[in-house]
């Protein structure tokens, strides 16, 4: 009976280890500026990689952001979604809306450009804002 209990306990421990979220890339903090002004706090982010695409996403949805960068012969910003950071909500989409560039050096990811959206104090008035996002992944 003692053997069965030990085996069952070992199985539960193994299963619990398998059900936890992977931490291979870990959590990091991002610095975000809107129109040249730093937002109030560092944004905790999670970096994930799928093939040559990296997604950097704040752990809070609002305020927060999601950015996607394509690596390869050319490092390219693909999309940035800013949600209520620096009083601004807006979007950049490669070859569609706004403009942006990305750089990756030594694990440091930087995305800067211009997004289209609106400011919270006048949500019905279309606006553009510059953004700069920097983090380590």
C-alpha positions in Angstrom: 0.0 0.0 0.0 2.9 2.4 0.9 4.4 1.7 -2.6 1.2 2.7 -4.4 0.9 5.9 -2.4 4.5 6.8 -3.2 4.0 6.0 -6.9 0.7 8.0 -7.0 2.4 11.0 -5.3 5.3 10.9 -7.7 2.8 10.8 -10.6 0.9 13.8 -9.3 4.1 15.8 -8.9 5.2 14.9 -12.5 1.8 15.9 -13.8 1.8 19.2 -11.9 5.2 20.0 -13.4 3.9 19.4 -16.9 0.8 21.6 -16.5 2.7 24.7 -15.6 3.3 27.4 -18.2 6.7 27.2 -20.0 9.2 29.8 -18.8 11.8 29.3 -21.5 11.9 32.9 -22.6 10.9 34.4 -19.3 9.4 37.7 -18.3 11.0 41.1 -18.9 10.1 44.7 -18.6 9.6 47.1 -21.5 10.1 50.9 -21.6 7.4 52.6 -23.6 7.3 56.2 -24.8 4.4 57.9 -26.5 5.2 61.2 -28.4 8.6 61.2 -26.7 7.2 61.0 -23.1 7.8 57.9 -21.0 4.7 56.2 -19.8 4.3 56.0 -16.1 5.8 52.6 -15.4 7.8 49.8 -16.9 5.5 47.4 -18.7 6.0 43.7 -17.7 6.1 41.7 -20.9 6.3 38.2 -22.2 8.4 37.4 -25.3 7.5 34.5 -27.5 9.1 33.2 -30.7 7.4 31.3 -33.6 9.8 30.7 -36.4 11.4 34.0 -37.3 8.6 36.0 -35.7 8.8 37.4 -32.2 5.8 38.7 -30.3 6.3 41.0 -27.3 3.2 41.4 -25.2 2.5 43.3 -22.0 1.1 41.1 -19.2 -1.7 43.5 -18.7 -4.1 44.1 -21.6 -5.2 47.6 -20.7 -3.0 49.6 -20.4 -0.6 47.6 -22.5 0.6 46.7 -26.0 1.4 43.9 -28.4 4.2 44.1 -30.9 5.4 41.6 -33.6 8.8 41.7 -35.2 10.0 39.6 -38.2 13.7 38.5 -38.1 15.7 37.3 -41.1 17.8 39.1 -43.8 15.8 42.2 -42.8 14.5 42.9 -39.3 11.0 44.3 -39.7 8.3 45.6 -37.5 5.1 43.8 -38.5 2.5 45.2 -36.1 2.1 47.2 -32.9 -1.1 47.5 -31.0 -1.0 50.2 -28.2 -3.8 50.1 -25.6 -4.2 53.2 -23.4 -0.5 53.9 -22.9 0.4 57.6 -22.5 -3.4 58.3 -22.9 -3.1 56.9 -26.5 -4.7 53.9 -28.2 -3.5 53.1 -31.7 -2.1 50.7 -34.2 0.7 50.2 -36.7 0.4 47.5 -39.4 3.3 47.0 -41.8 2.5 48.4 -45.3 -1.0 49.4 -44.2 -1.3 51.8 -41.3 1.4 54.0 -39.8 5.1 53.4 -40.1 7.7 51.7 -37.9 11.1 50.1 -37.8 12.6 47.5 -35.5 16.1 46.7 -34.4 17.5 43.7 -32.5 20.9 43.6 -31.0 22.2 41.4 -28.3 18.8 40.4 -27.1 17.6 44.0 -27.0 14.5 44.6 -29.1 13.6 48.2 -30.1 10.5 49.2 -32.1 9.8 52.8 -33.0 7.5 54.5 -35.3 4.1 56.2 -35.7 0.7 54.7 -35.0 -2.8 55.8 -35.9 -5.5 55.9 -33.3 -6.9 58.4 -30.7 -6.2 60.0 -27.4 -8.5 59.2 -24.4 -9.3 62.9 -23.9 -10.8 63.1 -27.4 -11.6 59.6 -28.5 -13.6 60.6 -31.5 -10.8 62.6 -33.1 -8.4 60.6 -35.2 -4.8 61.1 -34.1 -1.3 59.8 -34.7 1.4 59.4 -32.1 5.0 58.4 -32.2 6.0 55.4 -30.1 9.2 53.8 -28.9 9.3 50.3 -27.2 12.5 48.8 -25.9 12.9 45.5 -24.0 15.2 42.5 -23.7 14.0 39.1 -24.8 
